[in-house]
Amino acid sequence: MSGAANVHGTAIVIGATGLLFVGPSGAGKSASALQCLHEARGRGLNAALVSDDQVLVREDGGLLIAQAPASIAGLIEVRGAGIARMETAGEAVLHRAVRPIAPPFAERLPPEGETMEVLPGHFLPLTRLPLLAGCTAFSVLATLHPEILVK
């Protein structure tokens, strides 16, 4: 994908919503994305992995488009268990960045209108995804963004 930047993260698509999970190594990007994929599918939603660990992102007509490098397409890391194969989407329009965060939380509420610069001058709205005991990543994400539940 010419002109694409390699972004450290995990990209998935649920229905028509492209999500880019971001954060430092070990933050829970792959695990949260994997859990969201499986629960979304269990609810009858179309859901697929775009790319794990490295996401090629390019701008096209004002949209941010994600796809996997050929060498890792269809693969996702399950930390502590190894690499697994998954159904993938060839590419997806990204709509939101998602940052998994584990307790204790430094702030009760995130800054209003928080964004993440994915490419120079190109931003996505950012959702902080608290990893709460007793709640799945998908249930928290769907509570914050019910639009992902649209089939």
N, CA, C and O atoms as a GROMACS GRO file, in nm:
protein
  604
    1MET      N    1   0.087  -0.116   0.000
    1MET     CA    2   0.000   0.000   0.000
    1MET      C    3   0.092   0.122   0.000
    1MET      O    4   0.145   0.160   0.104
    2SER      N    5   0.111   0.183  -0.115
    2SER     CA    6   0.204   0.294  -0.126
    2SER      C    7   0.152   0.416  -0.052
    2SER      O    8   0.032   0.442  -0.050
    3GLY      N    9   0.244   0.489   0.009
    3GLY     CA   10   0.209   0.609   0.083
    3GLY      C   11   0.148   0.582   0.219
    3GLY      O   12   0.100   0.674   0.285
    4ALA      N   13   0.149   0.455   0.263
    4ALA     CA   14   0.089   0.420   0.392
    4ALA      C   15   0.193   0.428   0.502
    4ALA      O   16   0.312   0.403   0.481
    5ALA      N   17   0.145   0.464   0.621
    5ALA     CA   18   0.230   0.464   0.740
    5ALA      C   19   0.200   0.338   0.819
    5ALA      O   20   0.086   0.292   0.823
    6ASN      N   21   0.303   0.282   0.881
    6ASN     CA   22   0.287   0.164   0.964
    6ASN      C   23   0.259   0.212   1.107
    6ASN      O   24   0.345   0.271   1.172
    7VAL      N   25   0.137   0.184   1.154
    7VAL     CA   26   0.093   0.228   1.287
    7VAL      C   27   0.091   0.107   1.379
    7VAL      O   28   0.040   0.001   1.343
    8HIS      N   29   0.147   0.123   1.500
    8HIS     CA   30   0.146   0.016   1.600
    8HIS      C   31   0.006   0.011   1.661
    8HIS      O   32  -0.036   0.104   1.731
    9GLY      N   33  -0.067  -0.100   1.636
    9GLY     CA   34  -0.202  -0.114   1.689
    9GLY      C   35  -0.268  -0.237   1.630
    9GLY      O   36  -0.204  -0.318   1.563
   10THR      N   37  -0.397  -0.249   1.656
   10THR     CA   38  -0.478  -0.357   1.603
   10THR      C   39  -0.603  -0.295   1.543
   10THR      O   40  -0.672  -0.218   1.610
   11ALA      N   41  -0.632  -0.328   1.418
   11ALA     CA   42  -0.750  -0.274   1.352
   11ALA      C   43  -0.851  -0.386   1.328
   11ALA      O   44  -0.815  -0.496   1.284
   12ILE      N   45  -0.978  -0.356   1.358
   12ILE     CA   46  -1.088  -0.448   1.332
   12ILE      C   47  -1.202  -0.369   1.270
   12ILE      O   48  -1.202  -0.246   1.270
   13VAL      N   49  -1.298  -0.443   1.217
   13VAL     CA   50  -1.420  -0.380   1.168
   13VAL      C   51  -1.537  -0.458   1.226
   13VAL      O   52  -1.541  -0.580   1.220
   14ILE      N   53  -1.633  -0.383   1.283
   14ILE     CA   54  -1.757  -0.441   1.334
   14ILE      C   55  -1.869  -0.373   1.258
   14ILE      O   56  -1.885  -0.251   1.268
   15GLY      N   57  -1.946  -0.451   1.183
   15GLY     CA   58  -2.046  -0.392   1.095
   15GLY      C   59  -1.975  -0.304   0.995
   15GLY      O   60  -1.893  -0.352   0.917
   16ALA      N   61  -2.006  -0.176   0.997
   16ALA     CA   62  -1.941  -0.080   0.908
   16ALA      C   63  -1.844   0.010   0.982
   16ALA      O   64  -1.794   0.107   0.925
   17THR      N   65  -1.817  -0.020   1.110
   17THR     CA   66  -1.733   0.066   1.193
   17THR      C   67  -1.593   0.011   1.205
   17THR      O   68  -1.573  -0.099   1.256
   18GLY      N   69  -1.494   0.087   1.157
   18GLY     CA   70  -1.354   0.049   1.168
   18GLY      C   71  -1.295   0.105   1.296
   18GLY      O   72  -1.307   0.224   1.324
   19LEU      N   73  -1.232   0.018   1.374
   19LEU     CA   74  -1.174   0.055   1.503
   19LEU      C   75  -1.026   0.027   1.504
   19LEU      O   76  -0.982  -0.080   1.461
   20LEU      N   77  -0.947   0.122   1.552
   20LEU     CA   78  -0.803   0.107   1.565
   20LEU      C   79  -0.768   0.107   1.712
   20LEU      O   80  -0.774   0.211   1.777
   21PHE      N   81  -0.731  -0.010   1.766
   21PHE     CA   82  -0.692  -0.022   1.906
   21PHE      C   83  -0.546   0.020   1.919
   21PHE      O   84  -0.459  -0.032   1.848
   22VAL      N   85  -0.519   0.114   2.007
   22VAL     CA   86  -0.387   0.173   2.021
   22VAL      C   87  -0.341   0.169   2.166
   22VAL      O   88  -0.421   0.148   2.258
   23GLY      N   89  -0.212   0.188   2.186
   23GLY     CA   90  -0.156   0.193   2.320
   23GLY      C   91  -0.022   0.123   2.320
   23GLY      O   92   0.019   0.065   2.220
   24PRO      N   93   0.046   0.130   2.433
   24PRO     CA   94   0.179   0.068   2.441
   24PRO      C   95   0.170  -0.085   2.438
   24PRO      O   96   0.062  -0.142   2.458
   25SER      N   97   0.282  -0.149   2.414
   25SER     CA   98   0.290  -0.294   2.414
   25SER      C   99   0.240  -0.346   2.548
   25SER      O  100   0.278  -0.295   2.654
   26GLY      N  101   0.156  -0.449   2.544
   26GLY     CA  102   0.104  -0.509   2.667
   26GLY      C  103  -0.019  -0.440   2.723
   26GLY      O  104  -0.067  -0.479   2.829
   27ALA      N  105  -0.072  -0.338   2.654
   27ALA     CA  106  -0.188  -0.262   2.705
   27ALA      C  107  -0.319  -0.337   2.689
   27ALA      O  108  -0.419  -0.302   2.752
   28GLY      N  109  -0.320  -0.441   2.606
   28GLY     CA  110  -0.443  -0.517   2.586
   28GLY      C  111  -0.511  -0.490   2.453
   28GLY      O  112  -0.630  -0.519   2.437
   29LYS      N  113  -0.436  -0.436   2.357
   29LYS     CA  114  -0.495  -0.404   2.225
   29LYS      C  115  -0.548  -0.530   2.157
   29LYS      O  116  -0.665  -0.536   2.119
   30SER      N  117  -0.462  -0.630   2.140
   30SER     CA  118  -0.500  -0.752   2.070
   30SER      C  119  -0.609  -0.826   2.147
   30SER      O  120  -0.707  -0.872   2.087
   31ALA      N  121  -0.594  -0.838   2.278
   31ALA     CA  122  -0.692  -0.912   2.359
   31ALA      C  123  -0.828  -0.844   2.355
   31ALA      O  124  -0.931  -0.911   2.341
   32SER      N  125  -0.831  -0.711   2.366
   32SER     CA  126  -0.958  -0.638   2.361
   32SER      C  127  -1.022  -0.652   2.223
   32SER      O  128  -1.143  -0.674   2.213
   33ALA      N  129  -0.942  -0.638   2.119
   33ALA     CA  130  -0.995  -0.650   1.982
   33ALA      C  131  -1.048  -0.791   1.959
   33ALA      O  132  -1.156  -0.807   1.901
   34LEU      N  133  -0.976  -0.892   2.002
   34LEU     CA  134  -1.018  -1.031   1.985
   34LEU      C  135  -1.150  -1.056   2.058
   34LEU      O  136  -1.240  -1.120   2.003
   35GLN      N  137  -1.161  -1.007   2.180
   35GLN     CA  138  -1.284  -1.025   2.257
   35GLN      C  139  -1.400  -0.955   2.188
   35GLN      O  140  -1.510  -1.010   2.181
   36CYS      N  141  -1.378  -0.834   2.136
   36CYS     CA  142  -1.483  -0.761   2.065
   36CYS      C  143  -1.527  -0.836   1.940
   36CYS      O  144  -1.646  -0.844   1.911
   37LEU      N  145  -1.432  -0.890   1.866
   37LEU     CA  146  -1.465  -0.966   1.745
   37LEU      C  147  -1.555  -1.086   1.777
   37LEU      O  148  -1.657  -1.107   1.711
   38HIS      N  149  -1.516  -1.163   1.877
   38HIS     CA  150  -1.593  -1.283   1.910
   38HIS      C  151  -1.731  -1.250   1.965
   38HIS      O  152  -1.828  -1.315   1.929
   39GLU      N  153  -1.741  -1.150   2.050
   39GLU     CA  154  -1.872  -1.116   2.105
   39GLU      C  155  -1.961  -1.054   1.998
   39GLU      O  156  -2.081  -1.081   1.994
   40ALA      N  157  -1.905  -0.971   1.911
   40ALA     CA  158  -1.984  -0.912   1.803
   40ALA      C  159  -2.040  -1.022   1.713
   40ALA      O  160  -2.157  -1.019   1.676
   41ARG      N  161  -1.957  -1.119   1.678
   41ARG     CA  162  -2.002  -1.230   1.594
   41ARG      C  163  -2.110  -1.310   1.666
   41ARG      O  164  -2.207  -1.354   1.605
   42GLY      N  165  -2.093  -1.329   1.796
   42GLY     CA  166  -2.193  -1.400   1.876
   42GLY      C  167  -2.327  -1.329   1.879
   42GLY      O  168  -2.430  -1.393   1.901
   43ARG      N  169  -2.327  -1.200   1.857
   43ARG     CA  170  -2.451  -1.122   1.851
   43ARG      C  171  -2.503  -1.108   1.708
   43ARG      O  172  -2.598  -1.034   1.683
   44GLY      N  173  -2.441  -1.181   1.615
   44GLY     CA  174  -2.488  -1.180   1.477
   44GLY      C  175  -2.438  -1.064   1.394
   44GLY      O  176  -2.489  -1.039   1.285
   45LEU      N  177  -2.338  -0.993   1.443
   45LEU     CA  178  -2.281  -0.881   1.368
   45LEU      C  179  -2.167  -0.930   1.280
   45LEU      O  180  -2.095  -1.023   1.317
   46ASN      N  181  -2.149  -0.868   1.166
   46ASN     CA  182  -2.032  -0.895   1.085
   46ASN      C  183  -1.912  -0.832   1.155
   46ASN      O  184  -1.916  -0.714   1.192
   47ALA      N  185  -1.808  -0.908   1.172
   47ALA     CA  186  -1.689  -0.857   1.240
   47ALA      C  187  -1.567  -0.930   1.187
   47ALA      O  188  -1.570  -1.052   1.169
   48ALA      N  189  -1.460  -0.856   1.163
   48ALA     CA  190  -1.338  -0.919   1.110
   48ALA      C  191  -1.215  -0.841   1.154
   48ALA      O  192  -1.220  -0.721   1.178
   49LEU      N  193  -1.107  -0.913   1.165
   49LEU     CA  194  -0.976  -0.854   1.189
   49LEU      C  195  -0.930  -0.786   1.061
   49LEU      O  196  -0.949  -0.839   0.952
   50VAL      N  197  -0.869  -0.671   1.074
   50VAL     CA  198  -0.801  -0.608   0.960
   50VAL      C  199  -0.652  -0.637   0.974
   50VAL      O  200  -0.590  -0.690   0.882
   51SER      N  201  -0.594  -0.603   1.089
   51SER     CA  202  -0.452  -0.627   1.111
   51SER      C  203  -0.420  -0.620   1.259
   51SER      O  204  -0.482  -0.543   1.333
   52ASP      N  205  -0.323  -0.699   1.303
   52ASP     CA  206  -0.279  -0.698   1.442
   52ASP      C  207  -0.132  -0.661   1.450
   52ASP      O  208  -0.049  -0.710   1.373
   53ASP      N  209  -0.101  -0.575   1.544
   53ASP     CA  210   0.035  -0.531   1.577
   53ASP      C  211   0.086  -0.422   1.484
   53ASP      O  212   0.136  -0.320   1.530
   54GLN      N  213   0.075  -0.442   1.355
   54GLN     CA  214   0.115  -0.342   1.257
   54GLN      C  215  -0.004  -0.317   1.165
   54GLN      O  216  -0.061  -0.411   1.109
   55VAL      N  217  -0.040  -0.191   1.149
   55VAL     CA  218  -0.152  -0.156   1.064
   55VAL      C  219  -0.103  -0.053   0.963
   55VAL      O  220  -0.053   0.054   1.000
   56LEU      N  221  -0.117  -0.085   0.836
   56LEU     CA  222  -0.081   0.012   0.732
   56LEU      C  223  -0.200   0.105   0.714
   56LEU      O  224  -0.310   0.061   0.683
   57VAL      N  225  -0.176   0.235   0.734
   57VAL     CA  226  -0.284   0.334   0.727
   57VAL      C  227  -0.247   0.437   0.620
   57VAL      O  228  -0.136   0.489   0.617
   58ARG      N  229  -0.345   0.465   0.533
   58ARG     CA  230  -0.327   0.568   0.432
   58ARG      C  231  -0.450   0.658   0.433
   58ARG      O  232  -0.556   0.618   0.480
   59GLU      N  233  -0.434   0.777   0.381
   59GLU     CA  234  -0.545   0.871   0.366
   59GLU      C  235  -0.595   0.860   0.223
   59GLU      O  236  -0.516   0.856   0.129
   60ASP      N  237  -0.726   0.857   0.207
   60ASP     CA  238  -0.787   0.851   0.074
   60ASP      C  239  -0.916   0.932   0.077
   60ASP      O  240  -1.014   0.889   0.138
   61GLY      N  241  -0.916   1.047   0.014
   61GLY     CA  242  -1.036   1.130   0.009
   61GLY      C  243  -1.084   1.176   0.146
   61GLY      O  244  -1.204   1.191   0.167
   62GLY      N  245  -0.991   1.199   0.237
   62GLY     CA  246  -1.028   1.243   0.371
   62GLY      C  247  -1.056   1.130   0.469
   62GLY      O  248  -1.079   1.155   0.587
   63LEU      N  249  -1.056   1.007   0.420
   63LEU     CA  250  -1.079   0.891   0.507
   63LEU      C  251  -0.947   0.823   0.537
   63LEU      O  252  -0.854   0.826   0.456
   64LEU      N  253  -0.938   0.762   0.654
   64LEU     CA  254  -0.822   0.682   0.689
   64LEU      C  255  -0.855   0.536   0.661
   64LEU      O  256  -0.953   0.483   0.714
   65ILE      N  257  -0.774   0.472   0.578
   65ILE     CA  258  -0.796   0.334   0.535
   65ILE      C  259  -0.687   0.247   0.596
   65ILE      O  260  -0.568   0.280   0.588
   66ALA      N  261  -0.728   0.135   0.657
   66ALA     CA  262  -0.634   0.043   0.720
   66ALA      C  263  -0.631  -0.089   0.647
   66ALA      O  264  -0.733  -0.136   0.595
   67GLN      N  265  -0.512  -0.148   0.643
   67GLN     CA  266  -0.498  -0.285   0.594
   67GLN      C  267  -0.374  -0.346   0.658
   67GLN      O  268  -0.294  -0.276   0.721
   68ALA      N  269  -0.359  -0.476   0.641
   68ALA     CA  270  -0.248  -0.548   0.702
   68ALA      C  271  -0.130  -0.556   0.607
   68ALA      O  272  -0.148  -0.566   0.486
   69PRO      N  273  -0.008  -0.551   0.661
   69PRO     CA  274   0.107  -0.588   0.579
   69PRO      C  275   0.089  -0.734   0.535
   69PRO      O  276   0.038  -0.816   0.612
   70ALA      N  277   0.129  -0.767   0.414
   70ALA     CA  278   0.108  -0.902   0.359
   70ALA      C  279   0.166  -1.010   0.450
   70ALA      O  280   0.110  -1.119   0.461
   71SER      N  281   0.278  -0.981   0.515
   71SER     CA  282   0.346  -1.083   0.596
   71SER      C  283   0.269  -1.126   0.720
   71SER      O  284   0.296  -1.233   0.775
   72ILE      N  285   0.174  -1.044   0.767
   72ILE     CA  286   0.100  -1.079   0.888
   72ILE      C  287  -0.052  -1.082   0.866
   72ILE      O  288  -0.127  -1.093   0.962
   73ALA      N  289  -0.096  -1.073   0.742
   73ALA     CA  290  -0.240  -1.074   0.713
   73ALA      C  291  -0.305  -1.202   0.767
   73ALA      O  292  -0.256  -1.312   0.743
   74GLY      N  293  -0.414  -1.185   0.839
   74GLY     CA  294  -0.488  -1.299   0.892
   74GLY      C  295  -0.433  -1.357   1.021
   74GLY      O  296  -0.481  -1.461   1.066
   75LEU      N  297  -0.335  -1.291   1.080
   75LEU     CA  298  -0.274  -1.341   1.204
   75LEU      C  299  -0.300  -1.245   1.319
   75LEU      O  300  -0.299  -1.124   1.300
   76ILE      N  301  -0.322  -1.301   1.438
   76ILE     CA  302  -0.337  -1.220   1.559
   76ILE      C  303  -0.260  -1.288   1.672
   76ILE      O  304  -0.260  -1.411   1.684
   77GLU      N  305  -0.196  -1.208   1.755
   77GLU     CA  306  -0.123  -1.262   1.870
   77GLU      C  307  -0.218  -1.280   1.987
   77GLU      O  308  -0.292  -1.189   2.025
   78VAL      N  309  -0.213  -1.399   2.044
   78VAL     CA  310  -0.283  -1.426   2.168
   78VAL      C  311  -0.173  -1.437   2.273
   78VAL      O  312  -0.110  -1.541   2.289
   79ARG      N  313  -0.152  -1.325   2.344
   79ARG     CA  314  -0.037  -1.316   2.436
   79ARG      C  315  -0.035  -1.435   2.531
   79ARG      O  316  -0.134  -1.466   2.598
   80GLY      N  317   0.080  -1.500   2.537
   80GLY     CA  318   0.099  -1.614   2.625
   80GLY      C  319   0.061  -1.747   2.561
   80GLY      O  320   0.095  -1.853   2.614
   81ALA      N  321  -0.011  -1.743   2.447
   81ALA     CA  322  -0.055  -1.867   2.383
   81ALA      C  323  -0.001  -1.883   2.242
   81ALA      O  324   0.010  -1.995   2.193
   82GLY      N  325   0.034  -1.772   2.175
   82GLY     CA  326   0.091  -1.783   2.041
   82GLY      C  327   0.015  -1.701   1.938
   82GLY      O  328  -0.063  -1.612   1.972
   83ILE      N  329   0.040  -1.734   1.813
   83ILE     CA  330  -0.020  -1.665   1.699
   83ILE      C  331  -0.134  -1.750   1.646
   83ILE      O  332  -0.120  -1.872   1.631
   84ALA      N  333  -0.248  -1.686   1.618
   84ALA     CA  334  -0.365  -1.758   1.567
   84ALA      C  335  -0.408  -1.698   1.434
   84ALA      O  336  -0.383  -1.580   1.407
   85ARG      N  337  -0.472  -1.778   1.352
   85ARG     CA  338  -0.530  -1.732   1.225
   85ARG      C  339  -0.673  -1.688   1.249
   85ARG      O  340  -0.745  -1.748   1.330
   86MET      N  341  -0.713  -1.582   1.178
   86MET     CA  342  -0.850  -1.530   1.190
   86MET      C  343  -0.901  -1.486   1.055
   86MET      O  344  -0.823  -1.454   0.965
   87GLU      N  345  -1.034  -1.484   1.042
   87GLU     CA  346  -1.097  -1.426   0.924
   87GLU      C  347  -1.066  -1.277   0.922
   87GLU      O  348  -1.071  -1.210   1.024
   88THR      N  349  -1.033  -1.228   0.804
   88THR     CA  350  -0.994  -1.087   0.794
   88THR      C  351  -1.075  -1.013   0.690
   88THR      O  352  -1.134  -1.071   0.599
   89ALA      N  353  -1.075  -0.882   0.706
   89ALA     CA  354  -1.125  -0.790   0.605
   89ALA      C  355  -1.001  -0.738   0.534
   89ALA      O  356  -0.902  -0.706   0.600
   90GLY      N  357  -1.002  -0.729   0.404
   90GLY     CA  358  -0.886  -0.682   0.330
   90GLY      C  359  -0.843  -0.542   0.371
   90GLY      O  360  -0.724  -0.513   0.386
   91GLU      N  361  -0.942  -0.455   0.389
   91GLU     CA  362  -0.914  -0.320   0.436
   91GLU      C  363  -1.041  -0.265   0.497
   91GLU      O  364  -1.150  -0.320   0.477
   92ALA      N  365  -1.028  -0.156   0.572
   92ALA     CA  366  -1.144  -0.095   0.635
   92ALA      C  367  -1.120   0.054   0.654
   92ALA      O  368  -1.007   0.098   0.676
   93VAL      N  369  -1.228   0.130   0.646
   93VAL     CA  370  -1.223   0.271   0.682
   93VAL      C  371  -1.222   0.278   0.835
   93VAL      O  372  -1.304   0.214   0.901
   94LEU      N  373  -1.130   0.354   0.889
   94LEU     CA  374  -1.122   0.371   1.034
   94LEU      C  375  -1.212   0.486   1.078
   94LEU      O  376  -1.211   0.593   1.018
   95HIS      N  377  -1.291   0.461   1.183
   95HIS     CA  378  -1.383   0.563   1.235
   95HIS      C  379  -1.343   0.612   1.374
   95HIS      O  380  -1.379   0.723   1.413
   96ARG      N  381  -1.271   0.530   1.447
   96ARG     CA  382  -1.244   0.562   1.587
   96ARG      C  383  -1.117   0.491   1.632
   96ARG      O  384  -1.090   0.378   1.590
   97ALA      N  385  -1.041   0.557   1.717
   97ALA     CA  386  -0.929   0.493   1.786
   97ALA      C  387  -0.978   0.453   1.925
   97ALA      O  388  -1.058   0.524   1.986
   98VAL      N  389  -0.931   0.340   1.973
   98VAL     CA  390  -0.972   0.287   2.102
   98VAL      C  391  -0.847   0.256   2.182
   98VAL      O  392  -0.760   0.182   2.135
   99ARG      N  393  -0.837   0.312   2.303
   99ARG     CA  394  -0.719   0.287   2.388
   99ARG      C  395  -0.762   0.209   2.511
   99ARG      O  396  -0.825   0.266   2.600
  100PRO      N  397  -0.729   0.078   2.518
  100PRO     CA  398  -0.759   0.003   2.640
  100PRO      C  399  -0.678   0.059   2.757
  100PRO      O  400  -0.560   0.090   2.744
  101ILE      N  401  -0.745   0.072   2.871
  101ILE     CA  402  -0.675   0.119   2.992
  101ILE      C  403  -0.716   0.032   3.109
  101ILE      O  404  -0.833  -0.004   3.125
  102ALA      N  405  -0.618  -0.002   3.190
  102ALA     CA  406  -0.642  -0.088   3.307
  102ALA      C  407  -0.647  -0.002   3.434
  102ALA      O  408  -0.580   0.101   3.442
  103PRO      N  409  -0.727  -0.045   3.531
  103PRO     CA  410  -0.729   0.028   3.657
  103PRO      C  411  -0.596   0.013   3.729
  103PRO      O  412  -0.522  -0.082   3.701
  104PRO      N  413  -0.562   0.102   3.818
  104PRO     CA  414  -0.642   0.217   3.862
  104PRO      C  415  -0.636   0.328   3.757
  104PRO      O  416  -0.535   0.345   3.688
  105PHE      N  417  -0.744   0.403   3.745
  105PHE     CA  418  -0.753   0.508   3.646
  105PHE      C  419  -0.705   0.640   3.704
  105PHE      O  420  -0.745   0.680   3.813
  106ALA      N  421  -0.617   0.707   3.628
  106ALA     CA  422  -0.564   0.836   3.673
  106ALA      C  423  -0.674   0.942   3.677
  106ALA      O  424  -0.674   1.030   3.764
  107GLU      N  425  -0.769   0.932   3.583
  107GLU     CA  426  -0.877   1.031   3.576
  107GLU      C  427  -1.010   0.957   3.575
  107GLU      O  428  -1.020   0.848   3.520
  108ARG      N  429  -1.111   1.018   3.637
  108ARG     CA  430  -1.244   0.957   3.633
  108ARG      C  431  -1.307   0.974   3.495
  108ARG      O  432  -1.375   0.883   3.446
  109LEU      N  433  -1.285   1.090   3.434
  109LEU     CA  434  -1.344   1.120   3.304
  109LEU      C  435  -1.235   1.163   3.207
  109LEU      O  436  -1.142   1.233   3.245
  110PRO      N  437  -1.247   1.120   3.081
  110PRO     CA  438  -1.147   1.162   2.981
  110PRO      C  439  -1.174   1.306   2.937
  110PRO      O  440  -1.284   1.357   2.958
  111PRO      N  441  -1.076   1.370   2.876
  111PRO     CA  442  -1.100   1.503   2.820
  111PRO      C  443  -1.210   1.496   2.714
  111PRO      O  444  -1.215   1.402   2.636
  112GLU      N  445  -1.296   1.596   2.711
  112GLU     CA  446  -1.403   1.599   2.612
  112GLU      C  447  -1.345   1.619   2.472
  112GLU      O  448  -1.255   1.700   2.453
  113GLY      N  449  -1.398   1.545   2.376
  113GLY     CA  450  -1.354   1.559   2.237
  113GLY      C  451  -1.214   1.509   2.212
  113GLY      O  452  -1.147   1.556   2.120
  114GLU      N  453  -1.169   1.414   2.290
  114GLU     CA  454  -1.032   1.362   2.276
  114GLU      C  455  -1.012   1.296   2.139
  114GLU      O  456  -1.100   1.226   2.091
  115THR      N  457  -0.897   1.320   2.078
  115THR     CA  458  -0.864   1.264   1.948
  115THR      C  459  -0.724   1.206   1.950
  115THR      O  460  -0.647   1.226   2.045
  116MET      N  461  -0.692   1.133   1.845
  116MET     CA  462  -0.558   1.078   1.827
  116MET      C  463  -0.514   1.109   1.685
  116MET      O  464  -0.588   1.085   1.589
  117GLU      N  465  -0.394   1.162   1.672
  117GLU     CA  466  -0.339   1.188   1.539
  117GLU      C  467  -0.279   1.058   1.486
  117GLU      O  468  -0.176   1.012   1.534
  118VAL      N  469  -0.346   1.000   1.386
  118VAL     CA  470  -0.303   0.871   1.330
  118VAL      C  471  -0.196   0.894   1.223
  118VAL      O  472  -0.094   0.825   1.221
  119LEU      N  473  -0.221   0.989   1.137
  119LEU     CA  474  -0.126   1.034   1.036
  119LEU      C  475  -0.110   1.184   1.055
  119LEU      O  476  -0.200   1.248   1.109
  120PRO      N  477   0.000   1.242   1.013
  120PRO     CA  478   0.017   1.386   1.029
  120PRO      C  479  -0.103   1.463   0.973
  120PRO      O  480  -0.133   1.456   0.854
  121GLY      N  481  -0.169   1.538   1.061
  121GLY     CA  482  -0.285   1.618   1.022
  121GLY      C  483  -0.414   1.540   1.007
  121GLY      O  484  -0.516   1.598   0.968
  122HIS      N  485  -0.414   1.410   1.038
  122HIS     CA  486  -0.534   1.326   1.025
  122HIS      C  487  -0.564   1.260   1.160
  122HIS      O  488  -0.486   1.180   1.212
  123PHE      N  489  -0.679   1.297   1.215
  123PHE     CA  490  -0.716   1.256   1.350
  123PHE      C  491  -0.836   1.163   1.349
  123PHE      O  492  -0.920   1.169   1.259
  124LEU      N  493  -0.844   1.078   1.452
  124LEU     CA  494  -0.964   0.998   1.479
  124LEU      C  495  -1.013   1.033   1.619
  124LEU      O  496  -0.932   1.062   1.707
  125PRO      N  497  -1.145   1.031   1.641
  125PRO     CA  498  -1.194   1.044   1.778
  125PRO      C  499  -1.136   0.928   1.860
  125PRO      O  500  -1.125   0.816   1.810
  126LEU      N  501  -1.100   0.955   1.984
  126LEU     CA  502  -1.039   0.854   2.070
  126LEU      C  503  -1.134   0.817   2.183
  126LEU      O  504  -1.190   0.904   2.251
  127THR      N  505  -1.152   0.687   2.200
  127THR     CA  506  -1.231   0.635   2.312
  127THR      C  507  -1.136   0.561   2.405
  127THR      O  508  -1.062   0.473   2.362
  128ARG      N  509  -1.140   0.597   2.532
  128ARG     CA  510  -1.067   0.521   2.633
  128ARG      C  511  -1.156   0.404   2.672
  128ARG      O  512  -1.273   0.422   2.707
  129LEU      N  513  -1.101   0.283   2.666
  129LEU     CA  514  -1.176   0.161   2.694
  129LEU      C  515  -1.128   0.102   2.826
  129LEU      O  516  -1.029   0.030   2.830
  130PRO      N  517  -1.200   0.135   2.936
  130PRO     CA  518  -1.158   0.080   3.064
  130PRO      C  519  -1.178  -0.071   3.069
  130PRO      O  520  -1.285  -0.122   3.036
  131LEU      N  521  -1.075  -0.142   3.110
  131LEU     CA  522  -1.082  -0.288   3.122
  131LEU      C  523  -1.131  -0.318   3.264
  131LEU      O  524  -1.052  -0.331   3.358
  132LEU      N  525  -1.262  -0.329   3.276
  132LEU     CA  526  -1.328  -0.342   3.406
  132LEU      C  527  -1.355  -0.487   3.440
  132LEU      O  528  -1.398  -0.565   3.355
  133ALA      N  529  -1.330  -0.524   3.565
  133ALA     CA  530  -1.362  -0.659   3.611
  133ALA      C  531  -1.512  -0.679   3.598
  133ALA      O  532  -1.592  -0.595   3.639
  134GLY      N  533  -1.550  -0.793   3.540
  134GLY     CA  534  -1.692  -0.825   3.527
  134GLY      C  535  -1.759  -0.768   3.404
  134GLY      O  536  -1.877  -0.795   3.381
  135CYS      N  537  -1.689  -0.690   3.324
  135CYS     CA  538  -1.744  -0.635   3.201
  135CYS      C  539  -1.652  -0.673   3.086
  135CYS      O  540  -1.530  -0.668   3.099
  136THR      N  541  -1.711  -0.711   2.974
  136THR     CA  542  -1.628  -0.742   2.857
  136THR      C  543  -1.590  -0.612   2.786
  136THR      O  544  -1.659  -0.510   2.799
  137ALA      N  545  -1.481  -0.618   2.713
  137ALA     CA  546  -1.440  -0.501   2.634
  137ALA      C  547  -1.552  -0.460   2.539
  137ALA      O  548  -1.577  -0.341   2.520
  138PHE      N  549  -1.619  -0.559   2.480
  138PHE     CA  550  -1.727  -0.528   2.385
  138PHE      C  551  -1.844  -0.462   2.455
  138PHE      O  552  -1.901  -0.367   2.401
  139SER      N  553  -1.882  -0.510   2.573
  139SER     CA  554  -1.997  -0.450   2.642
  139SER      C  555  -1.969  -0.305   2.678
  139SER      O  556  -2.059  -0.221   2.669
  140VAL      N  557  -1.848  -0.274   2.719
  140VAL     CA  558  -1.813  -0.136   2.751
  140VAL      C  559  -1.814  -0.052   2.624
  140VAL      O  560  -1.869   0.057   2.621
  141LEU      N  561  -1.752  -0.104   2.518
  141LEU     CA  562  -1.746  -0.031   2.391
  141LEU      C  563  -1.886  -0.007   2.335
  141LEU      O  564  -1.916   0.103   2.287
  142ALA      N  565  -1.973  -0.108   2.340
  142ALA     CA  566  -2.110  -0.094   2.289
  142ALA      C  567  -2.192   0.004   2.374
  142ALA      O  568  -2.280   0.071   2.322
  143THR      N  569  -2.163   0.012   2.502
  143THR     CA  570  -2.231   0.108   2.589
  143THR      C  571  -2.191   0.250   2.551
  143THR      O  572  -2.275   0.340   2.545
  144LEU      N  573  -2.062   0.270   2.526
  144LEU     CA  574  -2.012   0.403   2.489
  144LEU      C  575  -2.049   0.441   2.346
  144LEU      O  576  -2.070   0.558   2.316
  145HIS      N  577  -2.057   0.340   2.258
  145HIS     CA  578  -2.082   0.365   2.114
  145HIS      C  579  -2.182   0.263   2.060
  145HIS      O  580  -2.145   0.169   1.990
  146PRO      N  581  -2.311   0.282   2.093
  146PRO     CA  582  -2.412   0.184   2.051
  146PRO      C  583  -2.425   0.172   1.898
  146PRO      O  584  -2.484   0.076   1.849
  147GLU      N  585  -2.370   0.266   1.823
  147GLU     CA  586  -2.378   0.257   1.677
  147GLU      C  587  -2.307   0.134   1.623
  147GLU      O  588  -2.335   0.092   1.511
  148ILE      N  589  -2.215   0.074   1.700
  148ILE     CA  590  -2.147  -0.047   1.650
  148ILE      C  591  -2.239  -0.168   1.650
  148ILE      O  592  -2.207  -0.270   1.591
  149LEU      N  593  -2.354  -0.157   1.716
  149LEU     CA  594  -2.449  -0.269   1.723
  149LEU      C  595  -2.541  -0.276   1.601
  149LEU      O  596  -2.619  -0.370   1.589
  150VAL      N  597  -2.531  -0.177   1.512
  150VAL     CA  598  -2.617  -0.176   1.394
  150VAL      C  599  -2.569  -0.282   1.296
  150VAL      O  600  -2.451  -0.287   1.260
  151LYS      N  601  -2.661  -0.367   1.254
  151LYS     CA  602  -2.625  -0.475   1.161
  151LYS      C  603  -2.618  -0.426   1.020
  151LYS      O  604  -2.589  -0.503   0.928
   0.00000   0.00000   0.00000
